[in-house]
Amino acid sequence: RGPAGGKHDTDDEHKIGEVRMPCCGGGCTPVLNLQNKKGETKAVVKGPCCCVSDLCGANFEVQTPEGKSIGDVKKLGVQSVSDAVVEATTDADNFMISFPKDVNVEYKALMLSSLLLLDYMFFESEGAFQFEPWNCVCVFRCCMCYCCGCISPCSCNCPAKDAEDDKDKGAPIACDQPYHTKAAAPPVVVAEPVAI
C-alpha cells in the first residue's frame, strides 16, 4: 500500500488498536470501544446519559468489558468567571484523564485517543455563546443531546431586536416569524442534527 492508499492510513505492523463506536452508539449513553489490534474489545468508555454540557463538564468512565471501572476521561467544567468567559467564547477545553498505574502503554494511548475523539464529537465548536451581528441574534448552546450515535446541539436563540421596531431601518429580521407579525419574538430552542 502507498502512504494514503488502503482501508486506513496506518501500517498494521505499528497499529496498537482502535477506538470504535458500537452499532447505535450505545443508545442514549455515548459508548466507545477500545480495541486491540486484533479487534478485541479490551475497554469501554461510557458517557453521561443523553446530555453532554460544555459548561458543567462531563465524566466518561472507562470500564473493562465486564463493567469494572479502570479509569475515566473528564471534561472539566467551569470553575471560575475566567473559565466561563473562555468556555463561552472560545474553543479551548480542559480535560483530565486517569488510569491505574499498572495499565500498559498501549491502553494509555487508546484512552488518550478516546479523549481526542470525545473532544471532537462533543466539544469542538465555536464556544457555548455566539453573537451574530449580521442577523442581530445571540445564540447560547446549553448542551449536546445524544441518542443512538447522533448528536444535536440544544441551543437558545435570542433576537437582539424585535422585527417591528426596525421595520423601516433595514435591519435584518432576527427570527423566523413573518415580518408583519406584531408579537415579540420569544427565544427559540433549536435542535440541529450533526453527523459524526
Secondary structure, 3 states (H helix, E strand, C coil): CCCCCCCCCCCCCCCCEEEECCHHHHCCCCEEEEEECCCCEEEEEECCCCEEECCCEEEEEEECCCCCEEEEEEECCCCCHHHHHHHHHCCCCCEEEECCCCCCHHHHHHHHHHHHHHHHHHHCCCCCEEEECCCCEEEEEEEEEEECCEEEEEEEEEECCCCCCCCCCCCCCCCCCCCCCCCCCCCEEEECCECC
